[in-house]
């Protein structure tokens, strides 16, 4: 599929096989997968090997820790790509019927999608319900459906505002507590330095979760979905709260108070480290991300709570976060469940690696509320105990349902936001357009949609 | 095949026919010779079959079978909730009323109408120049123009992505220095131009070499005759050389049209940097890819791919038909 634009005589055929490549890729992927997945097969005695797909680099030490403390089960770790790349591989392997790992790292918003294709094992049958009380309520609810447990939460993304204390001081800006103040300060900053922006409006697909998190904070709950109530689903992407958020950011964009670079591009990283952006609105894992892409600005950042829509409010939103699921292709459901539960679980040693090196934001209560995490000082943030901001934010996040077609919803949202950014449509019509497309897609897929 | 049959009786066959001729009557001899010939023929066929088999097997395994499977997929409909069922041509019906697909086709056609003539014009100009000038400089020129083709398309697109960058790109530094304001090369209005530039950069050299090779194959006497008739260099180029390599031009044009309709790599690479412009349905191929791998709609994706294949097939057939005189395919 890579270089389709090559004028050889094979081109004609190549077009026709574009779809075939889909099928072929599946076969090939499965082949690649099964080549290395000897892990899940055991002969006679010896420990059971469980293959795990996860993407943060520091995971190596977590696996080492697990393997050191477990005799009968050993983890074989594979880095199968970050986020969407991994999901693409997973979906293809699930479709192909082989090649999926035993345990896979998934973001919360992907769970219903993969679960609907019968790709996930119900860990509730293997004792995972015992962990229920250990985890933050909203996270456990996203990972389970009643007594069916489809994932064990690991880290979350409670949102907050990171800001450049030095720039705020230089331009005499006040740390905003409401979105109205945020806009005022944005105008003040841009007036003082036309090359500086209050932040970057994430307009791309990787930022779709960011936009969702902000509407989440504003009170929007677009989906009402539970796998046990199929084919019913409620879709409401254009309520007043969602519209309020999009029009607010649309207004900032139109007045050029925020930049519109795609997230995860070199230009964006550069903006974070060069002082072009004075704030970075991100999630609990954001400090780790920021300190790696903007390492040279160490000590200049601080964290403040997310600005509120009503002064004095305490509305929060979440962006991202991950969990461990067991796939339906596993041959060792019991051991795989054990791995998903105990890779991090309540292990102090694993979490120390997770917190100190991977900047994971724990969703497991003993660690989240433990003194080690809450009191930790971060040099990158000038010694601030940033979790004193993030932990209350995590506790303020309400329940939230995802749709089982989240990729489609995110892509549609990205396309419509793109059109508004390019001036092709009005910002006030974005949510309505997304709603129309997503509901018609859902109906076509056989859901009974209530709007 | 007829050529093979004439060359038929290979040395290995002769010994069996020779003794027969020595002993038998003319009639039997003739008869035997006939059988001898037949067996040679069958043996020959077997040989041919054997030689063709490796290719045939690979062809069947990696082209025919996947194509058949994809076609079978495209006749089914599978929904997230409703399950999987045979739906005949419903997917195709949907394809040709799907605004995303149609918009993509329209986009690549518009793109091709502008980009293809520019690129092939440049390629022809380059070929005529290096054909005329035979100095060392011409060789350097030829190499330089051809070089981008040696760069993998993905790397090329990534590189241009950096050059277009609003922060690091030279174009923006230049426009900034001149005070002409920001030029958003990755914005909605300039995206097709920017993509066209990448494609032109990558493929002009390749097409130039094809045309140059055709020019090199022309008989030199014709130029002499033209010179004696008083034709200048430009006249020779336009009136003699260009018409004589028209079949090569049709060939390059045809490959380019096919490549354009299948446009995929460059928009795919620039998608993360300019996702507000390059939507998942930007080109038909990109749309098929996203349908399959992001939304798991393998069936509809297969139908889109076959539909695109049909568009390409009909398009190239019509093109070849229209240019049959020029291309020498009549």
Interface residues (C-beta under 8 A of the other chain):
Chain A: X1 X2 X3 X4 X5 X6 X7 X8 X9 X11 X12 X13 X14 X15 X16 X17 X18 X19 X20 X21 X22 X23 X24 X84 X88 X91 X92 X95 X116 X117 X203 X204 X205 X206 X230 X231 X260 X261 X262 X264 X265 X266 X267 X270 X271 X404 X405 X407 X408 X411 X414 X415 X417 X418 X419 X421 X422 X423 X424 X444 X445 X446 X447
Chain B: X62 X63 X66 X67 X69 X70 X73 X74 X79 X80 X81 X82 X83 X152 X153 X154 X162 X165 X166 X167 X168 X187 X188 X189 X199 X203 X206 X207 X252 X255 X256 X258 X259 X260 X261 X262 X263 X264 X265 X266 X272 X273 X274 X275 X276 X277 X279 X280 X281 X285 X288 X289 X290 X292 X293 X294 X295 X296 X298 X301 X302 X303 X304 X305 X306 X308 X309 X312 X313 X316
